[in-house]
Amino acid sequence: MSDFPEGFADLEALEEALSRPSAALCDALSALDGDITFLGVGGKIGPTLARMAKRAAPDKRIIGVARFSESGLRERLESWGVETVACDLMDREAVNGLEKTANAVFLAGRKFGSEGNMALTWAMNVICPSIVAEAFRGSRFLVYSTACVYPFVGVTSGGAPESLRVDPPGEYANSCVGRERVFEHRAQLDGTRSVILRLSYALDMRYGVLHDIAQAVLNGDPVPLEMGHCNVIWQGDANDVALRALALADTPPTILNLSGPETASVRRIAERFGQAFGKAPVFSGTEQDKAWLVDTALQQRHFGYPSVPLAKVIDWTADWVAAGRGSLGKPTHFEVRDGAY
């Protein structure tokens, strides 16, 4: 995004920006054989990701699969040219009956509220991928994972590289390791090609670490500092890089960290919001010497620096939150250190 707006007046303007493809993405999808199915398209990321794919490759069929429990989502996707199919991805027979396209983006998973029902978390994060990976074993996969599969690393280390052994705290993160292992297993069984994205805090104005910090500062609530550093990336950039990364799918799976390159300070971010709101932030706890951080050198080697800098996303978030334009009501729990979400 070369010309930065001051902010986004409404959801329509925000979604247009989130789904605007780069010239590099248009070229990449033009060179990619076949159509694309988005499995689990109904979450935070899926709608604008699928819309971006359609905008970048209008001649390809873009198919969105979900249960479509959110009112109006299916109609909105179809208005953008995305075909929709209602399907429960835990239903093996239904998944087997889906059309199999050359490319598949796996988005399904469970995080929020995991501690209340860990059995469901493991089912959604391990059994569901197994059902889908088997059914689409001839497809090229883009698989969404999480940086939470890594152990904590030092805040001055530059972040965890893709080569670091996964050894995370908590059942949720370990269930995400299970999701990755499923696709590794399919590669061993039948050569399924995939790229696994270890995403760290993609955000737009309605959710994400910046939204959570901004809301706390505006409301006068304490900003927790125990997880005092993080990586974040504008969701539009994350969408663009993710779709371009389809070309990296291989067997065994390609692993790619996806986030912003900065090791961002939670304290400094809160102070920036405090300046924007005219309110001194309140803090709780103290920064620790380790955090969940990723090294994005490989991402930048393939796809360059994100188009929207962190400072601009902070400004956009401040404008959105101050105007009360809405929240998805899904806190990131970025402050959690024991893996219990």
Buried (B, 14 or more C-beta within 10 A) or exposed (E): BEEBEEBBEEEEEBBBBBBBBBEBBBEBBEEBEEBBBBBBBBBBBBBBBBBBBBBBBEEBBBBBBBBBEEEEBBEBBEEBBBBBBEBEBBEBEBBEEBEEBBBBBBBBBBBBEBBEEBEEBBBBBBBBBBBBBBBBBEBBBBBBBBBBBBBBBBBEBBBBBBEBEBEBBBBBBBBBBBBBBBBBBBBEEEEBBBBBBBBBBBBBBBBBBBBBBBBBBBEEBEBBBBBBBBBBBBBBBBBBBBBBBBBBBEBBBBBBBBBBBBBBBBBEBBBBBBEBBEEEBBBEEEBBEBBBBBBBBBBEEBBEEBBBBBEBBBBBBBBBBBEEBEBEEBBBBBBBBEBEB
